[in-house]
Amino acid sequence: MKYITVLSFSLLGILACTKAEHTPIEHDPIEHKPTEQKLEQKIKADTVITKSTIVLLGPDEQEIEEIKKKQGEDNFYTIADDANYYSAEIYEAVPKAVYSNYKTIDFPNENYVFDKRKSEDKWLVIDYKLGSKPTIYSLVDYYRHITEK
């Protein structure tokens, strides 16, 4: 059962990424090409976001292995199962959300670069509204945010 959970989450991520990258939408807020942003130093971003959007971030295989080592394999599968639940609920409530496994995301309009490697949580939601710095949520916190309105 544990392996099915991880497999289903991985498949969800792969399918969502494939759809987001290979099915351009007229209002797609993500530019899928590397860029460099001059802030204090040159930062190479995985992607650039210039329009309001909601991005769900999940762990890549290396991060999954790190979580397993840190939390233990049994705990990892519990965490992944919870993440699957909240991701599905968020997708249902916010169908325009985009799934991504990017590590560095540039928000040039806000002069802000998000670096996932600096975050302890590997399942995150970035809620970006043009004109404001992106708000970073855990899956649980974002789920509460959208269901308590």
C-alpha positions in Angstrom: 0.0 0.0 0.0 2.8 2.4 0.8 4.4 1.9 -2.6 1.1 2.5 -4.3 0.8 5.8 -2.5 4.3 7.0 -3.5 3.7 5.7 -7.1 0.4 7.5 -7.3 1.9 10.8 -6.1 4.8 10.4 -8.4 2.5 9.7 -11.3 0.3 12.7 -10.4 3.4 14.9 -10.4 4.7 13.6 -13.7 1.4 13.8 -15.4 0.8 17.3 -14.1 4.3 18.5 -15.1 3.9 16.9 -18.5 0.6 18.7 -19.0 1.9 22.0 -17.7 5.0 21.9 -19.8 3.7 20.4 -23.0 0.2 21.8 -23.2 0.6 25.5 -23.4 -2.5 27.3 -22.1 -3.3 30.8 -23.3 -3.2 32.1 -19.7 -0.3 29.9 -18.6 1.5 32.1 -16.0 4.8 30.1 -16.1 7.6 30.6 -18.6 9.2 27.2 -18.9 12.8 28.3 -19.6 15.8 29.1 -17.5 16.6 32.7 -16.8 19.1 34.8 -14.8 17.9 37.5 -12.5 20.4 40.1 -11.1 19.8 40.6 -7.4 22.7 40.5 -5.1 24.3 37.8 -7.3 23.3 36.1 -10.5 20.7 33.4 -9.7 19.8 30.8 -12.3 16.1 30.0 -12.0 14.3 26.9 -13.2 11.3 29.0 -14.2 9.9 32.5 -14.3 6.4 33.4 -13.2 5.0 36.7 -14.4 1.3 36.3 -13.9 -0.9 35.5 -10.9 -1.0 31.7 -10.2 -1.0 29.0 -7.6 1.9 26.5 -7.8 2.0 23.2 -6.0 5.6 22.0 -5.3 6.4 18.4 -4.5 9.6 16.6 -3.7 11.8 15.1 -6.4 13.4 11.7 -6.0 16.5 13.0 -4.2 14.3 14.9 -1.7 12.2 11.8 -1.2 15.3 9.8 -0.3 16.4 12.6 2.1 13.0 12.6 3.8 13.1 8.8 4.1 16.5 9.0 5.8 15.5 11.8 8.1 12.0 10.7 9.0 12.2 6.9 8.4 10.6 5.0 5.6 7.3 4.3 7.5 6.9 7.9 8.4 7.7 9.0 4.9 4.8 6.9 3.5 2.4 8.5 6.1 3.6 11.9 5.1 3.3 11.1 1.4 -0.2 9.8 1.9 -1.3 13.0 3.7 0.3 15.1 1.0 -1.6 13.1 -1.6 -4.9 13.8 0.2 -4.2 17.5 0.6 -2.9 17.9 -3.0 -6.1 16.2 -4.4 -8.3 18.5 -2.2 -6.4 21.6 -3.4 -6.7 20.5 -7.0 -10.4 20.0 -6.6 -10.9 23.4 -5.0 -8.4 25.3 -7.3 -8.3 23.5 -10.6 -6.1 26.1 -12.2 -3.3 25.2 -9.8 -0.1 24.1 -11.5 2.1 21.3 -10.3 5.8 21.8 -10.5 9.0 20.2 -9.2 11.1 23.3 -9.8 13.6 24.3 -7.2 14.2 28.0 -8.0 11.4 30.2 -9.2 11.9 33.8 -10.3 9.1 36.3 -9.8 10.8 39.2 -11.6 7.9 41.6 -11.2 8.3 41.4 -7.4 12.1 41.2 -7.6 11.9 37.9 -5.6 13.4 34.5 -6.2 12.1 31.5 -4.3 14.6 28.8 -3.5 13.0 25.5 -2.5 16.3 24.1 -1.2 16.1 26.6 1.7 12.7 25.3 2.8 12.4 22.4 5.3 9.0 21.4 3.9 9.2 19.8 0.4 5.4 19.9 -0.3 4.5 23.5 -0.7 2.0 25.8 -2.3 3.0 29.2 -3.7 0.1 31.6 -4.0 1.2 34.5 -6.2 -0.9 37.5 -7.0 0.7 40.0 -9.4 1.8 43.1 -7.5 2.5 41.2 -4.2 5.3 39.0 -3.0 4.3 35.3 -3.3 2.9 33.7 -0.2 4.4 30.3 0.7 2.2 27.7 2.4 2.5 24.1 3.5 -0.2 21.9 1.9 -2.2 21.8 5.2 -2.0 25.5 5.8 -3.1 26.3 2.2 -5.9 23.8 2.5 -7.1 25.6 5.6 -6.7 28.9 3.9 -9.0 28.0 1.0 -11.6 26.0 3.0 -12.0 28.6 5.8 -13.1 31.4 3.5 
